[in-house]
Amino acid sequence: MRNEHSNDFELTGNRISKYQEEGYLLFPSFLNKSEVHECKQRVDNYIEKAVPEIPGTEVFYEDKNDNASLKQLQRMHEHDPWFHDLFNGKPKQLAQELLGTDVITKNLQYFNKPPKTGNATPPHQDGYYFKLDPPKALTMWLALNDADEENGCVRYVKGSHLKGMREHALTGTLGFSQGISDYGNEDDRLNEMPTPASEGDLIAHDSLTIHFAGKNLSNDRPRKALGFIFYSSDAKENSLEINKYQEELKGQQRGKT
Ligand SMILES: O=C(O)CCC(=O)C(=O)O
């Protein structure tokens, strides 16, 4: 992905302050139309060629007997040099500017919510999964289709990243095993921001920002996205906590629990 093919992302001091205050920020047209088109083709190619060759831990199907139920792909950058280069290009540059440090490219994911069958994403904070100290990290969500409330756009809880880590519990949702157990108080509801995105738009959010998404209720509108996870080079992973979490995840791979 070459920067000169896109609009440069606009990141003034005001925009960084807005990100720091609200915990998320939209970058319209982060990729232009032809870049989105290429990205979609690369995803299709990855699903056809790479997915049959890679471990089950990297591929989540709602129903392991139905390829059309593919829901999530993990660590695509480790299995395909094109996604490695995408990750290390403009998104990484933006992550460094937002975090103000060097960053580690941790995970490049694919999220698919097919029409009618795409399930809701439970309210969660990514930092709960990351187990970092300090919790300095961010996620970027890149729309590969137009996303709105009908087909399950992401909803952020404005300012929630400044209010600490909430309690999480098992959700039973494939790919999002942990969700906030007491989500939905008055403060949560007041600050919920459905964030529609057009294809090519990117939304960055802090690792403590609460977010979730509805089902894809549309009859025929796919809702596909890429997720880029960056850790600040200042943050250290707590390996004990990570091992505990990995144990909980076993049994969720390649099919429903
Ligand atoms: O695509 C979704 O529904 C959720 C994505 C998400 O949770 C994330 O990018 O951190």
The ligand as a Gaussian input file, in Angstrom:
#p B3LYP/6-31G(d) Opt

LIG

0 1
 O      -16.208000      -5.558000      14.049000
 C      -16.738000      -5.632000      15.155000
 O      -17.927000      -5.898000      15.311000
 C      -15.960000      -5.367000      16.403000
 C      -14.547000      -5.003000      16.193000
 C      -13.811000      -4.821000      17.469000
 O      -14.242000      -5.155000      18.532000
 C      -12.509000      -4.176000      17.400000
 O      -12.068000      -3.763000      16.314000
 O      -11.851000      -4.058000      18.471000

